[in-house]
Amino acid sequence: MTQHFQQHMKLPFRRVLLGAVASSLIMIGGAATIHAQENAPAPAATSSEAPSPLEAPAETAQTAPVADSEATGDEAPAEDVAADVVPADASDTPKQANVSKPVMFDPAMVTDLARNLATQPFENPHRELPEALSDLSAEEYAQIRFKSQRAFFNPAETDFSLELFHPGTMYDVPVTINLVRGGEVQVIPFSAGLFDFGKTGLSGNDFSTQNYAGFRLRYPLSDVTSTDELTRFLGASYFRLQGQGQSIGQMARGLAVDLAGPTGEEIPVFREFWIVEPADGSETITVYALLDSARITGAYQFDITPGTRSQADIKAHLFFRDRVEKIGIAPLNGMFLFGEQRRRFFDDYRGEVHSSDGLLINNGRGEWLWRPLDNPENLQMSSFLDENPIGFGLLQRDRNFDHYQDLEKRFDQQPGYWVTPKGKWGKGHIELVEIPSPSETNDNIVAYWVPETKPAAGGEMQVAYSVTATRDGTGLHGMAQATDTRIQRLAAQGNEDQAGTRFVLNFAGGDLDYFTKDAKNLRADISASEGEVRNIRILPDPENGGVRVIFDLVNTSDATSSNLRAFILYQDKVLSETWTMPWAF
């Protein structure tokens, strides 16, 4: 049985919110530049304009509040136009009579950069933006949109297209973006001419000293004529992934470092990307990234395949400048404001507001655990001890629009993310962090894997896994799912009675309907680490399918919390995954 323990922590709200920041700059000398069609971009930055971070003095990264108010950029799709490749001008490379020699790309190049960067003092990647950009509100920033007709890649050769994000508001880290074409590295120089500034009044400004904030890839997911967003990399080491019929929702991250710890979170950023132009007819696109933070650098490879369940196969090679107390592998970010359990009240016309409603775990023993999410009153951390986990993910199981009634966010269409480790991850635990939040603009849910062995200074680590954008996780296993969690406080009815809590759980799917024909042999196995479980009932649910389980929990001691577990059996055959939840009395 997977061991589970929980911590309740009271920390200042600002201190524990995750930082959403942007990425930085590494230039490869001698690389060609690439110019979008009909565009006159600014020349590539020289070393005097953008000093290499490998030579800069160290600074300390600061934790900043996270806000999920980034631009969606969901403008009406426009025709993608191929980019024209233009060699670097000789004036960009003084003391050379001719154009620079092309730099041929090798994945080992990114690994070497990360390894060498780890031997250098850390440079804070944030840069002071012009006031016109830094003062933009989230709504104003959303008006700055890439001109879709300038998208990179030739539509006659590939269905993928590449668009870029402009710096602004919280995105204050310059990111170098390279294309790899025919094996050659081509730097994309910054150009304001690639963007439509809408009603911001910024179209006449000179932002030639800036760099990009990130990028997105589009692909015809809905039908052959569409240009849907497949993925975006924007802010720190965050990235999003969507499949067919899915809207933009939660995020994944490259790495989490000392998240929700007493010393504050260290926030890695992706400083540079190499995007390999897909070969003719390729169904996968590859992106390489250089990660950096105060104590860690890393070389990442993302092989991204679009589809009904789009998937990113990820390899990371990490290098440690210094010892790290807690490293989070394959972190997933979600938002949970409130759900059907209504444990906290919000004056809102919507019935539920969340980008995911539970954490699903397939542990190394083959057990399936479902942990409903919460927006707690205090910071809450839950750990699931394991060895060689099979998978975990933040899922959005509730797909009923009527439960949300949100036509803009479309929570019913947002993807869940499922992480599948590759190879043996050894001993450690899956950690779930739930941060109190008064607003849906904060990503207050994070889940990740924490290895038991703490990384040492000068050490390195390699890890591989996949992230799949799924819907409700159907198909991951054939057992009945825990679909709903409802909670009711019970007042004491007399002097001899004790107050308690009633839990109402719905289980559906798998072979459950088959066994409900013999309901008298169905039973619910309920356990609590503290307190007494009473009044267990199991009822067939003809309206929703499956069964409903009801039980009461009464605190019979001085315990402050209890860990609860519940699953369904027919005689001795387990029919469902295990519902588990911490409860504070």
N, C-alpha and C positions, 0 to 999 in steps of 0.2 A: 504494500500500500504506500502510495506517495505520502511523505510527511509534509504537513502544511503548518506554517506558523504565521502569525500576524503581528504587526506592530501598529500602534496608534501613536502618532507623533503630533505635537503642537508646535508648528514653526510658523513664522510670519508668512502671509500669503504670497507676497512678492518674491520672497526668497526661494520658494519651492516651485514656482511656475517655470516651465521650460523655456529656454531662450530660443527665439527664432531669428537667426542672424544670417548674413550672406557670406559668400566665399571670397578668396583672394587671388593673387597673381603670381605666376611663374612663367617666364618667357624662355623659349628655346632659341638661342642665337642661330641665325642663318635660315630659319624656316621661312617658307614663302607665305605671302598673305593671300587671302581670298576675298574677293569683292562680290557683293550681291549685284544682280543685273540692274542696269540703269542707275547705279548708285555711285556717288563720289565720296567714299569714306575718308575719314581722317587717316593720316599716315600712322603706321604702327608705332607704338611708344618706343623711344630710345632708352638706353640705360639711364640717362640723366633724368628722364621724365618718370620712370618707374623703376627705382632701384630694386635689385633682386632681394627677396626676403632672406636668402641664404646669407646675406652680408649685413643684415640690419640688426640693431640691438634688440634684446629680449624685452617683452612686455607681458603683463599678466592679463589673461582673458577675463572679462567680467560676465557674470550671469545676468541675463536680461529677461524680462517677461516675454512669454510667447504669446503671439496673437495669430489666430488663424484667419486674418483678414486680408490675406494676400490677394492680388488681382486674379480673377478667374480667367480673364481673357477669352471668354467664350463668344467671341464675335462670330457673325455669320461667316461660314467658310468661304474663302476666296480661292481663285485658281492658283495653284502652286507653279512657280516659274523656276527654271533651272538657274543656278548661279554660274557666273562666268569666272573662271580662274585667271587671275592676273599675277604674274611673278612679282616678287618684291622689287621695288624700285631701287636702283643703285644708291640713290640719295639716302635711303633708309639705313645703309650699311657703309659708313665712311671708311676710307682707306681701301676700298675694294673697287677695282676697275670695272668689274662686271657684276651681274646679279649673284646673290649668294648661292652657294652650293645647296641643293635641296637636302633636307634632313629626312632620311628614310625612317619610318616608324617601326619600333620594335617594342612589344609589351614590356620587355625587360628594362626599357628606358624609364618607364613609370616607377617600377620597383627600385631602380637605382636612384631616382630622384628622391623617393620616400626614404630610402636608407641613408642617403647623404644628408637630407634635410634633418633627420633625427640626430645628427652629430652637431648641428648648428644651434645657436641660441634661438629661442622662439620669438617671432615677431608678431605682435598683435595685427591681425589682418584687416581690422576695421580702418576705414579712411573717412575723413571728414568730407561729406558731400557738400556741393554748393547749396546755399540756403534754399534756393528755389526747389531743389529736389528733397532735401531733408525735411522740409516743412509740409510736404504733401500728406494729406490724409489718405487713409486706405481707399476711400471712394475716388479721390482724385488720381491716385496712382493707378487705379484700375482703368482709367481712361487712356493711359499710355499703352498703345497696342502695336504689336509688330505688324507691319504691312504684309499680309499673307501672300500677296503677289510676288514678294521678294524672297519667299521661302527657299532655303537651300535644298539641293538634290534635284536631279533631272526627273520629272514625272514620267518621261518616256522609259526610264530605266528602273525606277523603284516607286513603290506606293508610300514610302516614308517621306516626310518632309520635316525640316528643321526650322524652328523659329526661336528668337532670342528675347530675353527680358531686359528692360532698361533698369538702371539703378534708380533708387528713390526710396523715400520713407525709411523703413527699417532695413532695407537691402543696401547696405553701405560697404560691402566688401567687393572689390573688383575681381572678377573671375575671368581668367583667360580661357578662351574656347578655340580649339583647333579642330580642323577637319583632317581626316586621313583619306587621301584620294590616290589610288594607284600606289599605295604604300608610302606616299609622301606627306609630310606634316605641313599643313597650311594654316597659319594663324589668321583668325578673322579679326581684323582691326575694328575698333569701335567706330560706329557711324550713327549719328542721330537721324540721318536720312532714312534709316530702316524703320522708323517709328512714326506713328500717327499720335500726336499729343492731345487730340480731342479738344476739350474746352479748358484745358489747364493753362493755356497762354504761354506755354514753354517752347513753342516751335521755333522761336527766334533766338533761343539761347545757344551759347557755345559750350557743349559738353565734351569737347574733343579730348580732354584729359582723363575722361572716365573710362571704365570698361564695363562689360556686361554683368548683370546680376545672376544670370542663369539661362536656361533654355528649356524648350519643350519639343517633343516629337509628336507629330500627328500621323494618323494612319486611318484608312477607311474601315473602321470597325463596324458601323451600322449597315452600310451597303457600299457598292463599288464607287458611288459618286461622292461619298462623304469624306470629310477630313476631320475626324474626331481626335480629341486629345488622347494620346496613348500614355505618355509619361511626361513629367516635368521635374527638373532639378532646380530648386529655387530656395535659397536661404539655408545657411549652415550646411549640414549634410543631409537635409531633407529631400525626399523624392516621393512622387505619387505615381500610381499605376492604375489604369482603368482597363476593363474588358468590355466586350460588346454589351450594350444596354445599361452600362454603369455610368453614374455621374461622379463628379469630383467629390471626394470625401476625405477619409483619414490619410495619414502620411506614414511613410517608413523613414528610417534614418540610417546613415552609415554606421554610427557608433554612438553609444551613450557612456559618459565617464562621470563617475561619482554623482549620479543623478539622485536628487533628494537626500543627499548626504549632509552631515553637519558642517562641512567645509564649503559647501556650495558646488554647483555643477560646473564642470569644465565642458565647453561646447566646441567640438571639432567642426571644421568647415572643409568643404571641397574647394580647393584653390584653383584647380585647373582641370579641364576636360579634353579628351581626345575622342572625337566621334567618328567612327569608321563608316564611310559611305557604303551602303549595302550594295553588294554585287547584283547584277540584273536578276530579278526574280527571287531574291533572298527574302525569306520570311522572318529573319532575325537581324536585329541591328545591335552592334557592339559599342559600348561606351566605356572608356577608361577614365579614372579620376584619381587625383592626388589629394589625399586628406591630410590635414594638419591641425594640431592643437598644442597646448602648452607642453604636454608630456607624451603625445603619441603622434606619429605620422603613419600614413598607409597608402598602399597602391591597390586600387579597386578595379575590377572588371565586371561589367554588367552586360550580359547577353539577354536582350529583351525580345520576347516573342509575343506578338499580339494575337488575340483570339477571344473566344467566349470567356475564357479565363486566362487573361494575359499573364505572362510569367517573366520574372527577371531571375536569371541564374547568376549568382554573385560569388566572386572570389575576392578575398581580402588578404593582403600581406601587411601585417602591422609591425611597427618598430617603436620601441619605447625609450624616450629620452630619460624618463624617470619612473620610479615605482608607481603603480596605480592601485588604489585601494579597492575599487570596484569598477569593472569594465562590463558594459552591457552589449552583448552580441545580438545582431539582427533586431534592433529595437523597432517597435511599432507604436505610433502615436494615434490616439483617438480622442473623441470628445463625448462626454456623457454629462448632460445637465440634469435630466430627469427621465424616468421611464414609468412603466405601469405600477411599480411598487410604491411610488409616491411617498418615499421616505422623507423628502424635503419638498416644501411647497413653493411653486413659482406661479405668479399671476400671468398666465400665458394661454392664448387661445388654442395652442397645439396640445395634443394629448401626450406626446413624447418628443423629446429633443435629444438625439444622440447620433453619432456616426458609427458606433458599434455598441452592442448591448451585452456582450459577454466575451470571456476568454475561454477558448477551447484548448485543451492540452491532451496530447497522446504521449504518455510518458514511456520511459524505457521498459516498463513491465507490460506495456500494451493496454493499459487502462486509459479510458477516455473520461476526462473531467471537464465539467462545464461550470464556470464561475461567473454568475451574473455581475455586471458592473454597477458601481454606485458613485454618487457624488457625496462623499462623506462630509461630516462637520469638521473633522480634523484629518490631516494627512494620514493616509492609510497605506501600508505596505504589506503585501502578502507574498510569501515565498513557498514554492513547491519544490522540495528537494527531489533530485532525480539523478539518473546516470544514463547517458546516451539517449536523450529524448528523441522521439520519433517525429514530433511536430508540435507547433503551437500557433495560435493566431487570435487576433481580435476580429470577431465576426459580427455582422449585422443580420440577425436571424429574423427579426420582425420585418416582413416585406409588405405589410398592409398599409397602403397610403392613408386609409381612414384613421389609423392610429396616430399619424403625424400631422396631416392636413397642412403640409408646407409645400407650396407649388414652386418655390424658388430653390430651396436647399435640396429638395427631393431626397430626404433621408432614406426613403424606401428603395431608392436605386443606388445608394452609395455602396461601394465594394467593401467586403471584409478582406483581410490579408492573412494568408496562411504561410507559415515558415516551415520549410522542410530541410532539416540539417543534412549535409552530405558528409559521410564519414562518421567516425566516432567522436563525439564531443566530450566524453568522459563525465566526471562527476561535477555537479554544480546545482544550480536551481534556476527555475523560471521565476522572475520577480515581476509582480504587478504593482504599479504605483498609481494610487487614486488621489488626486489633489482636489481639495475643496475649490469650487468655482462658482461665482455668481452669474457667469455669462457664458454663452455658447461660443464666444470669440476666442476662448482659451482651450487649447488642447490639454486636458487635465488627466488623461489616461495614457500610461506607457507600460508596455510589456516587453521583456527581453530576457536573454539567457545570460547568467553570470557564472563563469567557470569557477570551480573551487580553488584552483591555483591562481594566485594573484601575480600579474605580470611584474617582472623585475626590471630595474633600470638596465638599459643596454640589451635587453632581450627582444625577441620577436615572436610573432604568432601568425599562423596561417589558418584561415577558416573559410568554408564554402557552404553555401545554402541557397535555397530558392525562395522567392516571395511570389505567391500566386494571388491575383486579384479575383476572389471568388464572390459569390453572393451570400448565401446563408450557410455555406459549408456542406450542403447536400452532396453526397458522393464520397465524403471523407471516410465515413463508416456506415455500416448497415443497421446500426442500433437505433432505438427510439431516442429522440432528442428531448432535452429539457427546454421547452419553448417559452414558458411564462413563469414569472415569479411575482407573486402578490403578497403583501404583508399587512397585517392588521394588529394594532395594539389591543390587548384585552384587559379591561379594568377588573379589579377584584370585585366579586359579587357579594361578599359578606366578610365577617370578621375572620372566618376560618379559611377563606379563599385567598389565593395569591394572584397578583397581576401577572400577565404573561404576554406572549406574542403568538399570533396565528400565522402560519405559512401556508399558502395555497400555490401548488406547483402543477403545471400542465406538462405531460409527456406525450409525444406523438411521433408517428413515423415508424420505420423499421417493420417488424412483424407484430407490433403491439395490437393492432386491430384484430389480427388473427386470433390472438390469445384472449382477447376480451370476451369471446364467446363462452369462455369458461372462467368468468370473473371471480368466482369463489376461490380459485387457486392462484389468483394474482395477489401479490403482497408487496408492500413498500418497506424496504429496509432503511430505517431512519436512525441516525446516531448523532450524538452531541458530545463534545469533549467536556462541557460543563452544563449544568442544568438538567432538567428532567423533561423528556419528550412524552407527551400525553395525547390522547384522543386521535390516534392515527386512523385515517380513513382513506380508502382508495375507491374511486367511482368511475365507471365508464363515462366518457364525454362525447355524446352523440353530435354535439354542435361543432366542436373543434377537432374531433377524432382523438383517438388515444384515451388516456385516463387523466383524472385529476386526483392529486394527492393532497390531503389536508392533515396538518398536525400542529399541536401547540407546544411551545417551549416555555418552561417556567424556571426561573432562577431559584434554586433551592439552597444556595450558598452565598458567599461573599464574592464570587467570581465576577469579573468585570466584562468578560467576553466568552464566547463559545464558538467552536468550529463545527459546522453542521455538514452532514452528508446524507444523500438520499438517492436510491436507485430502485428500479422495478424488477421483480422476479416473477416467473411462473414456476411454481414449485421450486426447484433449485437452479433453474436456468435464468441467467441475467439477461434482461431484455433491453435495458437502457444504459446510456452513459450515466456517470455519477454527477449529480448536482452537488455543488459544494459552496459554502458561503460562510464568512466570518460574521458574527453577530455581537454587537456591543449592547450589553444589558442597560 
